[in-house]
């Protein structure tokens, strides 16, 4: 069956498993939850980079303001 569509049997098994999770038949992360996790991880990385940039900028400008 899967080979008729040029898809591996394992791909079909994964799709069926994910469909069962999305339908509430099996436990696990739904497709929407997986997408949200990916988005949140991406946002977290971006925010960590922004914090690091601000930390470095603060240190750079603080040395010019510090009394000598």
C-alpha positions as CSV (number, residue, x, y, z in Angstrom):
1,X,0.0,0.0,0.0
2,X,2.6,2.6,1.0
3,X,4.9,1.6,-1.9
4,X,2.0,2.4,-4.2
5,X,2.4,6.1,-3.2
6,X,6.2,6.0,-3.0
7,X,6.2,6.3,0.8
8,X,8.0,4.0,3.2
9,X,5.8,1.8,5.5
10,X,7.5,3.4,8.5
11,X,6.3,6.9,7.4
12,X,2.7,5.6,7.2
13,X,3.1,4.1,10.7
14,X,4.3,7.4,12.0
15,X,1.5,9.3,10.3
16,X,-1.1,6.9,11.7
17,X,0.4,7.1,15.2
18,X,0.4,10.9,15.1
19,X,-3.2,10.9,13.8
20,X,-4.2,8.7,16.8
21,X,-2.5,11.1,19.2
22,X,-4.2,14.1,17.5
23,X,-7.5,12.4,17.8
24,X,-7.0,11.6,21.5
25,X,-6.8,7.8,21.0
26,X,-3.3,7.6,22.3
27,X,-1.3,9.7,24.7
28,X,1.4,12.0,23.4
29,X,2.1,15.5,22.1
30,X,-0.4,16.6,19.4
31,X,0.8,18.2,16.2
32,X,-0.3,21.6,17.5
33,X,1.6,21.0,20.8
34,X,4.7,19.9,18.9
35,X,4.6,23.1,16.8
36,X,4.2,25.2,19.9
37,X,7.2,23.5,21.6
38,X,9.3,24.2,18.5
39,X,8.1,27.9,18.4
40,X,8.8,28.3,22.1
41,X,12.3,26.8,21.9
42,X,13.1,29.2,19.0
43,X,11.7,32.2,20.9
44,X,13.8,31.1,24.0
45,X,17.0,31.0,21.9
46,X,16.3,34.4,20.4
47,X,15.5,35.9,23.8
48,X,18.7,34.4,25.3
49,X,20.7,35.9,22.5
50,X,19.1,39.3,23.1
51,X,19.8,39.1,26.9
52,X,23.4,38.3,26.1
53,X,23.7,41.3,23.7
54,X,22.2,43.6,26.3
55,X,24.4,42.2,29.1
56,X,27.5,42.9,27.0
57,X,26.3,46.3,25.9
58,X,25.6,47.2,29.6
59,X,29.1,46.1,30.6
60,X,30.6,48.0,27.7
61,X,28.8,51.3,28.5
62,X,29.2,50.9,32.3
63,X,33.0,50.9,32.0
64,X,32.8,54.4,30.4
65,X,30.6,55.7,33.3
66,X,32.4,54.1,36.1
67,X,34.5,56.5,38.3
68,X,38.2,56.4,37.8
